Amino acid sequence: MPIPPPLVRLLREHLKEFGTAKDGRLFSSERGNVIAASSYSRAWKQARELALVPHQVSSVLAFRPYDLRHAGVSQWLNSGVPAPEVAARTGHSVDVLLKIYAKCIDGQEQEMNDRILKGLGEGV
């Protein structure tokens, strides 16, 4: 899957410093084993408490790491990344992607109106 250059740099730095686990995973325990789910949960809970204000910590906001996927996909769509590209990067079909995320696309009305006018030869 293609990823932006800043993420490539972060992954390369991580690999240079830590290498991979015996089974090829990017992250492993200090002893090189698979990280236990409880360790991920504990780290996620601590990260939420550091990153969020108290009323957000007690909400469902980013309750699980998976919730960031929804936020990321919504952000890509709102940034104007075409739906077929987002679908390819997330493993969705375009139909499923739009069924789930169309309601999250917001704030592009003026840009879309400008594009329509430009397409009609009205220029912007």
C-alpha positions in Angstrom: 0.0 0.0 0.0 1.4 3.4 -0.9 2.1 5.6 2.2 3.2 9.3 2.4 6.9 9.9 2.6 6.9 11.2 6.2 5.5 7.8 7.3 8.1 6.0 5.2 10.8 7.9 7.1 9.3 7.0 10.5 9.1 3.4 9.6 12.7 3.3 8.3 13.9 5.0 11.4 12.1 2.4 13.5 13.5 -0.5 11.5 17.0 0.9 11.7 16.8 1.2 15.5 14.8 -1.9 16.3 14.7 -4.2 13.2 11.8 -6.6 12.9 10.5 -9.4 15.1 11.5 -13.0 14.3 8.3 -13.4 12.3 8.7 -10.1 10.4 6.4 -8.0 12.4 7.3 -4.3 12.8 6.8 -4.3 16.6 7.7 -6.9 19.2 8.1 -7.2 22.9 11.4 -6.4 24.5 12.2 -10.1 24.2 11.3 -10.3 20.5 7.9 -12.0 21.0 4.4 -11.0 19.8 3.1 -8.1 21.9 0.1 -9.2 24.0 -3.2 -7.6 23.4 -3.3 -6.4 27.0 -0.1 -4.5 26.4 -1.6 -2.7 23.4 -4.7 -1.9 25.4 -2.7 -0.6 28.3 -0.6 1.6 26.0 -3.7 2.8 24.1 -5.4 3.8 27.4 -2.3 5.7 28.5 -2.0 7.5 25.2 -5.7 8.5 25.3 -5.3 9.9 28.8 -2.2 12.0 27.7 -3.8 13.2 24.4 -7.4 13.9 25.3 -9.0 16.3 27.8 -10.9 14.6 30.7 -14.4 14.7 29.2 -13.0 13.2 26.0 -11.3 10.4 27.9 -14.6 9.4 29.4 -16.3 9.4 26.0 -16.0 6.9 23.1 -13.7 9.2 21.1 -10.8 7.1 19.8 -11.8 4.4 22.3 -10.0 1.7 20.3 -7.0 2.1 17.9 -9.3 0.9 15.1 -11.4 4.1 15.6 -8.4 6.0 14.1 -9.0 4.2 10.8 -12.5 5.8 10.5 -11.0 9.2 11.4 -8.2 8.7 8.9 -10.5 7.6 6.0 -12.8 10.5 6.8 -9.9 12.9 6.7 -8.6 11.6 3.4 -12.1 12.0 1.8 -12.5 15.5 3.2 -9.0 16.4 1.9 -10.2 15.6 -1.6 -8.5 12.2 -2.1 -10.6 10.5 -4.7 -12.9 7.7 -3.4 -11.3 5.0 -5.7 -7.9 5.8 -4.2 -9.1 5.8 -0.6 -10.9 2.5 -1.4 -7.8 1.0 -2.8 -5.7 2.0 0.2 -8.2 0.8 2.8 -9.3 -2.5 1.1 -12.9 -1.4 0.6 -14.8 -1.4 -2.7 -15.9 2.1 -3.7 -19.5 1.1 -3.0 -18.8 0.0 0.6 -16.5 3.0 1.2 -19.2 5.5 0.2 -21.9 3.6 2.0 -19.9 3.9 5.2 -18.2 7.2 4.8 -20.4 9.5 2.6 -22.0 11.0 5.6 -18.6 12.0 6.9 -17.7 14.1 3.8 -18.3 17.7 4.8 -17.3 21.3 4.0 -16.6 20.9 0.3 -19.8 22.6 -1.0 -18.0 25.8 -2.3 -15.2 23.8 -3.9 -17.6 21.5 -5.7 -19.7 24.4 -6.9 -16.6 26.0 -8.3 -15.6 22.8 -10.1 -19.1 22.5 -11.6 -19.0 26.1 -12.8 -15.6 25.6 -14.2 -16.8 22.5 -16.0 -19.7 24.5 -17.5 -17.2 27.1 -18.8 -18.2 29.7 -16.3 -14.7 29.9 -14.8 -13.9 30.7 -11.2 
